[in-house]
Amino acid sequence: MNRSTRVRIVAHRPLLRAGLERLAASAHLTVVDTCEEADLVLRAADEPFDGAPVDVTLAGGAIVVTCQETPSNAVCDALGRIVSSALSG
């Protein structure tokens, strides 16, 4: 992989955002601020879906992945790291 997979965090409550940022770091993802830069979105359950090509929502102990397009191999690897990190820690 030439660069780290980039993730945009969508969570307006500071503690939720911090938790999602920690999850992204543990999955070795780079947090970015804009839709155009992001390979996927990591979203709090109370945030509305915004049509991101690959969206990961954590809700009530479940991890919901929504794909609007086929993810690249790098994004698939990142999804595996997100799930693994979320379930292990």
DSSP file (Angstrom, degrees, kcal/mol; ACC not computed):
  #  RESIDUE AA STRUCTURE BP1 BP2  ACC     N-H-->O    O-->H-N    N-H-->O    O-->H-N    TCO  KAPPA ALPHA  PHI   PSI    X-CA   Y-CA   Z-CA
    1    1 A M              0   0    0      0, 0.0     3,-0.1     0, 0.0     4,-0.0   0.000 360.0 360.0 360.0 127.8    0.0    0.0    0.0
    2    2 A N        +     0   0    0      1,-0.1     2,-0.3     2,-0.0     0, 0.0   0.799 360.0  10.1 -75.7 -30.2    1.5    3.3   -1.1
    3    3 A R  S    S-     0   0    0      3,-0.0     2,-0.1     0, 0.0    -1,-0.1  -0.946  89.1 -86.7-144.4 163.1   -0.3    5.5    1.5
    4    4 A S        -     0   0    0     -2,-0.3     2,-0.2     1,-0.1    25,-0.1  -0.434  50.9-101.6 -69.6 145.2   -2.4    5.0    4.5
    5    5 A T        -     0   0    0     23,-0.4    25,-2.7    69,-0.1     2,-0.4  -0.497  40.7-133.5 -65.8 136.3   -6.1    4.6    4.0
    6    6 A R  E     -a   30   0A   0     23,-0.2    33,-2.7    -2,-0.2    34,-1.3  -0.791  22.8-171.5-102.5 135.6   -7.8    7.9    4.7
    7    7 A V  E     -ab  31  40A   0     23,-2.9    25,-2.6    -2,-0.4     2,-0.5  -0.963  15.5-146.9-127.7 140.4  -11.0    8.1    6.9
    8    8 A R  E     -ab  32  41A   0     32,-2.1    34,-2.7    -2,-0.4     2,-0.5  -0.916  19.0-142.3-103.2 133.1  -13.3   11.0    7.6
    9    9 A I  E     - b   0  42A   0     23,-0.6     2,-0.6    -2,-0.5    34,-0.2  -0.822  12.9-168.7 -97.0 130.2  -14.9   11.0   11.1
   10   10 A V  E     + b   0  43A   0     32,-2.4    34,-2.6    -2,-0.5     2,-0.3  -0.894  38.7 116.6-122.3 100.7  -18.5   12.1   11.5
   11   11 A A        -     0   0    0     -2,-0.6     6,-0.1    32,-0.2    -2,-0.1  -0.822  38.5-167.5-162.2 119.2  -19.5   12.6   15.1
   12   12 A H        +     0   0    0     -2,-0.3    -1,-0.1     4,-0.1     3,-0.0   0.725  69.1  84.9 -87.2 -21.4  -20.5   15.9   16.6
   13   13 A R  S  > S-     0   0    0      1,-0.1     4,-2.7     2,-0.0     3,-0.3  -0.713  79.4-136.1 -82.4 127.9  -20.3   14.8   20.2
   14   14 A P  H  > S+     0   0    0      0, 0.0     4,-2.6     0, 0.0     5,-0.2   0.841 100.1  48.6 -55.7 -41.5  -16.7   15.2   21.4
   15   15 A L  H  > S+     0   0    0      2,-0.2     4,-2.1     1,-0.2     5,-0.1   0.897 113.1  47.8 -69.2 -38.2  -16.4   12.0   23.3
   16   16 A L  H  > S+     0   0    0     -3,-0.3     4,-2.4     2,-0.2     5,-0.2   0.927 112.5  49.7 -64.2 -44.2  -17.8   10.0   20.4
   17   17 A R  H  X S+     0   0    0     -4,-2.7     4,-2.6     1,-0.2    -2,-0.2   0.927 110.0  50.6 -60.4 -45.0  -15.5   11.7   18.0
   18   18 A A  H  X S+     0   0    0     -4,-2.6     4,-2.2    -5,-0.2    -1,-0.2   0.899 110.2  50.5 -60.9 -40.3  -12.5   11.0   20.3
   19   19 A G  H  X S+     0   0    0     -4,-2.1     4,-2.1     2,-0.2    -1,-0.2   0.900 111.7  46.6 -64.3 -41.1  -13.5    7.3   20.4
   20   20 A L  H  X S+     0   0    0     -4,-2.4     4,-2.5     2,-0.2    -2,-0.2   0.858 111.2  52.2 -70.1 -34.7  -13.8    7.0   16.7
   21   21 A E  H  X S+     0   0    0     -4,-2.6     4,-2.3    -5,-0.2    -2,-0.2   0.897 109.7  49.6 -65.3 -39.7  -10.5    8.8   16.2
   22   22 A R  H  X S+     0   0    0     -4,-2.2     4,-2.4     2,-0.2    -2,-0.2   0.907 110.5  50.0 -64.7 -41.8   -8.9    6.3   18.6
   23   23 A L  H  X S+     0   0    0     -4,-2.1     4,-1.4     2,-0.2    -2,-0.2   0.921 110.4  50.3 -61.6 -44.4  -10.5    3.4   16.7
   24   24 A A  H  <>S+     0   0    0     -4,-2.5     5,-2.6     1,-0.2    -2,-0.2   0.907 111.1  48.9 -60.7 -42.4   -9.1    4.9   13.4
   25   25 A A  H ><5S+     0   0    0     -4,-2.3     3,-1.6     1,-0.2    -1,-0.2   0.906 109.1  51.7 -64.8 -41.3   -5.6    5.2   14.9
   26   26 A S  H 3<5S+     0   0    0     -4,-2.4    -1,-0.2     1,-0.3    -2,-0.2   0.761 109.5  50.9 -68.6 -22.6   -5.7    1.6   16.2
   27   27 A A  T 3<5S-     0   0    0     -4,-1.4    -1,-0.3    -3,-0.2    -2,-0.2   0.305 118.3-114.9 -93.3   7.4   -6.7    0.5   12.7
   28   28 A H  T < 5 +     0   0    0     -3,-1.6   -23,-0.4     1,-0.2     2,-0.3   0.893  65.0 148.3  61.1  44.4   -3.7    2.5   11.2
   29   29 A L      < -     0   0    0     -5,-2.6     2,-0.5   -25,-0.1    -1,-0.2  -0.774  47.7-126.2-106.0 153.5   -5.9    4.9    9.3
   30   30 A T  E     -a    6   0A   0    -25,-2.7   -23,-2.9    -2,-0.3     2,-0.4  -0.888  23.1-136.3 -99.2 124.2   -5.2    8.6    8.5
   31   31 A V  E     +a    7   0A   0     -2,-0.5     2,-0.3   -25,-0.2   -23,-0.2  -0.675  27.3 179.8 -83.4 129.5   -8.0   11.0    9.6
   32   32 A V  E     -a    8   0A   0    -25,-2.6   -23,-0.6    -2,-0.4     6,-0.0  -0.811  27.8-136.5-124.4 166.8   -8.9   13.7    7.1
   33   33 A D  S    S+     0   0    0     -2,-0.3     2,-0.3   -25,-0.1   -25,-0.1   0.693  74.5  62.9 -99.5 -21.2  -11.4   16.5    7.1
   34   34 A T  S  > S-     0   0    0      1,-0.1     4,-1.1   -26,-0.0     3,-0.4  -0.759  71.5-129.1-115.4 155.8  -13.0   16.5    3.7
   35   35 A C  T  4 S+     0   0    0     -2,-0.3     3,-0.3     1,-0.2    -1,-0.1   0.879 108.3  58.9 -60.3 -40.3  -15.1   14.0    1.7
   36   36 A E  T  4 S+     0   0    0      1,-0.2    -1,-0.2    -3,-0.0     0, 0.0   0.814 108.4  44.0 -64.6 -31.0  -12.9   14.4   -1.3
   37   37 A E  T  4 S+     0   0    0     -3,-0.4    -1,-0.2   -30,-0.0    -2,-0.2   0.738  96.3  95.2 -83.5 -24.2   -9.8   13.2    0.6
   38   38 A A     <  -     0   0    0     -4,-1.1   -31,-0.2    -3,-0.3     3,-0.1  -0.433  50.3-167.2 -82.2 140.8  -11.5   10.3    2.4
   39   39 A D  S    S-     0   0    0    -33,-2.7     2,-0.3     1,-0.3   -32,-0.2   0.702  82.2  -1.9 -87.1 -26.4  -11.5    6.6    1.3
   40   40 A L  E     -b    7   0A   0    -34,-1.3   -32,-2.1    13,-0.1     2,-0.4  -0.966  69.8-119.9-156.3 167.5  -14.2    5.8    3.8
   41   41 A V  E     -bc   8  55A   0     13,-2.3    15,-3.1    -2,-0.3     2,-0.6  -0.951   9.8-158.3-118.4 135.0  -16.3    7.4    6.5
   42   42 A L  E     -bc   9  56A   0    -34,-2.7   -32,-2.4    -2,-0.4     2,-0.3  -0.966  28.4-174.0-111.0 115.5  -16.4    6.3   10.1
   43   43 A R  E     -bc  10  57A   0     13,-3.4    15,-1.6    -2,-0.6   -32,-0.2  -0.864  27.7-123.3-123.8 142.3  -19.7    7.5   11.6
   44   44 A A  E >   - c   0  58A   0    -34,-2.6     3,-1.8    -2,-0.3    15,-0.1  -0.507  36.2-114.4 -72.8 150.9  -21.5    7.7   14.9
   45   45 A A  T 3  S+     0   0    0     13,-0.9    -1,-0.1     1,-0.3    14,-0.1   0.778 113.3  56.7 -61.1 -28.8  -24.9    6.0   14.9
   46   46 A D  T 3  S+     0   0    0      2,-0.1    -1,-0.3     0, 0.0   -35,-0.1   0.384  88.4  92.8 -87.9   6.4  -26.7    9.3   15.5
   47   47 A E  S <  S-     0   0    0     -3,-1.8     2,-0.1   -37,-0.2     3,-0.1  -0.831  81.3-114.9 -99.7 136.7  -25.3   11.0   12.4
   48   48 A P        -     0   0    0      0, 0.0     2,-0.1     0, 0.0    -4,-0.1  -0.378  31.4-103.7 -71.7 147.0  -27.2   10.8    9.1
   49   49 A F        -     0   0    0      1,-0.1     6,-0.0    -2,-0.1     0, 0.0  -0.444  30.6-167.4 -64.5 138.4  -25.8    8.9    6.2
   50   50 A D        -     0   0    0     -2,-0.1    -1,-0.1    -3,-0.1     0, 0.0   0.178  49.3 -94.3-119.5  17.8  -24.4   11.3    3.6
   51   51 A G        +     0   0    0      1,-0.2    -2,-0.1     2,-0.0    17,-0.0   0.678  60.8 170.8  83.6  16.4  -23.9    9.0    0.6
   52   52 A A        -     0   0    0      1,-0.1    16,-0.2    15,-0.0     3,-0.2  -0.308  42.4-122.8 -59.9 144.3  -20.2    8.2    1.2
   53   53 A P  S    S+     0   0    0      0, 0.0    15,-3.5     0, 0.0    16,-1.1   0.878 102.3  20.3 -58.2 -39.1  -19.0    5.4   -1.1
   54   54 A V  E    S- D   0  67A   0     13,-0.2   -13,-2.3    14,-0.2     2,-0.4  -0.980  78.9-179.0-133.8 121.3  -17.9    3.3    1.9
   55   55 A D  E     -cD  41  66A   0     11,-2.8    11,-2.9    -2,-0.4     2,-0.5  -0.973  11.5-166.0-127.6 130.4  -19.5    4.1    5.3
   56   56 A V  E     -cD  42  65A   0    -15,-3.1   -13,-3.4    -2,-0.4     2,-0.4  -0.975  10.1-174.9-118.2 121.6  -18.9    2.4    8.6
   57   57 A T  E     -cD  43  64A   0      7,-2.8     7,-3.1    -2,-0.5     2,-0.6  -0.959  13.8-153.0-118.1 132.5  -21.4    3.0   11.4
   58   58 A L  E     +cD  44  63A   0    -15,-1.6   -13,-0.9    -2,-0.4     2,-0.4  -0.923  27.3 163.5-104.6 121.9  -21.0    1.8   15.0
   59   59 A A  E >   - D   0  62A   0      3,-2.6     3,-2.3    -2,-0.6    -2,-0.1  -0.950  60.1 -25.7-146.2 118.5  -24.3    1.3   16.7
   60   60 A G  T 3  S-     0   0    0     -2,-0.4     3,-0.1     1,-0.3    -1,-0.0   0.834 125.5 -44.5  53.0  41.5  -25.3   -0.6   19.8
   61   61 A G  T 3  S+     0   0    0      1,-0.3     2,-0.3     0, 0.0    -1,-0.3   0.444 118.7 108.3  84.0  -0.7  -22.4   -3.1   19.6
   62   62 A A  E <   -D   59   0A   0     -3,-2.3    -3,-2.6     2,-0.0     2,-0.5  -0.808  59.0-145.4-109.5 152.0  -22.9   -3.6   15.9
   63   63 A I  E     -D   58   0A   0     -2,-0.3     2,-0.6    -5,-0.2    -5,-0.2  -0.974  16.6-166.0-115.4 119.0  -20.7   -2.5   13.0
   64   64 A V  E     -D   57   0A   0     -7,-3.1    -7,-2.8    -2,-0.5     2,-0.5  -0.925   1.7-166.6-111.7 120.5  -22.6   -1.7    9.9
   65   65 A V  E     -D   56   0A   0     -2,-0.6     2,-0.5    -9,-0.2    -9,-0.2  -0.926   3.3-171.3-107.9 125.4  -20.7   -1.3    6.6
   66   66 A T  E     -D   55   0A   0    -11,-2.9   -11,-2.8    -2,-0.5     2,-0.5  -0.973   2.6-166.8-117.6 124.3  -22.6    0.3    3.7
   67   67 A C  E     +D   54   0A   0     -2,-0.5   -13,-0.2   -13,-0.2     3,-0.1  -0.951  19.6 176.3-115.9 123.2  -20.9    0.3    0.3
   68   68 A Q  S    S+     0   0    0    -15,-3.5     2,-0.3    -2,-0.5   -14,-0.2   0.542  82.0  16.5 -93.4 -12.8  -22.2    2.5   -2.6
   69   69 A E  S    S-     0   0    0    -16,-1.1    -1,-0.2     0, 0.0     0, 0.0  -0.956 101.3 -77.9-150.3 164.6  -19.3    1.2   -4.8
   70   70 A T        -     0   0    0     -2,-0.3     2,-0.1    -3,-0.1   -16,-0.1  -0.523  51.9-128.4 -69.0 122.7  -16.9   -1.7   -4.7
   71   71 A P        -     0   0    0      0, 0.0    -1,-0.1     0, 0.0   -31,-0.0  -0.386  21.9-111.4 -71.1 150.0  -14.1   -0.8   -2.2
   72   72 A S     >  -     0   0    0    -33,-0.1     4,-2.5     1,-0.1     5,-0.2  -0.224  33.0-102.1 -68.4 167.8  -10.5   -1.1   -3.3
   73   73 A N  H  > S+     0   0    0      1,-0.2     4,-2.4     2,-0.2     5,-0.2   0.890 124.3  53.7 -59.7 -39.3   -8.3   -3.8   -1.8
   74   74 A A  H  > S+     0   0    0      1,-0.2     4,-2.1     2,-0.2    -1,-0.2   0.898 109.7  47.1 -63.5 -40.5   -6.7   -1.2    0.5
   75   75 A V  H  > S+     0   0    0      2,-0.2     4,-2.6     1,-0.2    -2,-0.2   0.890 110.1  53.2 -69.2 -38.6  -10.1   -0.1    1.8
   76   76 A C  H  X S+     0   0    0     -4,-2.5     4,-2.0     2,-0.2    -2,-0.2   0.923 109.9  48.4 -60.4 -43.5  -11.2   -3.8    2.3
   77   77 A D  H  X S+     0   0    0     -4,-2.4     4,-2.0     1,-0.2    -2,-0.2   0.915 111.1  50.7 -61.4 -42.4   -8.0   -4.3    4.4
   78   78 A A  H  X S+     0   0    0     -4,-2.1     4,-2.5     1,-0.2    -2,-0.2   0.888 106.8  54.3 -63.6 -39.2   -8.8   -1.2    6.4
   79   79 A L  H  X S+     0   0    0     -4,-2.6     4,-2.5     1,-0.2    -1,-0.2   0.907 107.3  51.0 -61.3 -41.4  -12.4   -2.4    7.0
   80   80 A G  H  X S+     0   0    0     -4,-2.0     4,-2.5     1,-0.2    -1,-0.2   0.901 110.8  48.2 -62.1 -40.6  -10.9   -5.7    8.4
   81   81 A R  H  X S+     0   0    0     -4,-2.0     4,-2.7     2,-0.2    -2,-0.2   0.876 110.8  51.5 -67.8 -36.7   -8.6   -3.7   10.7
   82   82 A I  H  X S+     0   0    0     -4,-2.5     4,-2.9     2,-0.2     5,-0.2   0.951 112.6  44.8 -63.5 -48.9  -11.5   -1.5   11.9
   83   83 A V  H  X S+     0   0    0     -4,-2.5     4,-2.4     1,-0.2     5,-0.2   0.935 115.1  48.2 -61.1 -46.9  -13.7   -4.5   12.7
   84   84 A S  H  X S+     0   0    0     -4,-2.5     4,-1.5    -5,-0.2    -1,-0.2   0.925 114.7  45.1 -60.1 -46.3  -10.8   -6.3   14.4
   85   85 A S  H  X S+     0   0    0     -4,-2.7     4,-1.2     1,-0.2    -1,-0.2   0.900 113.5  50.1 -65.3 -41.4   -9.9   -3.1   16.5
   86   86 A A  H  < S+     0   0    0     -4,-2.9    -1,-0.2     1,-0.2    -2,-0.2   0.890 114.9  42.8 -66.1 -39.1  -13.5   -2.4   17.4
   87   87 A L  H  < S+     0   0    0     -4,-2.4    -1,-0.2    -5,-0.2    -2,-0.2   0.717 116.7  46.8 -81.8 -20.6  -14.3   -5.9   18.6
   88   88 A S  H  <        0   0    0     -4,-1.5    -1,-0.2    -5,-0.2    -2,-0.2   0.608 360.0 360.0 -96.3 -11.8  -11.0   -6.4   20.5
   89   89 A G     <        0   0    0     -4,-1.2    -3,-0.2    -5,-0.1    -2,-0.2   0.535 360.0 360.0-148.2 360.0  -10.9   -3.2   22.3
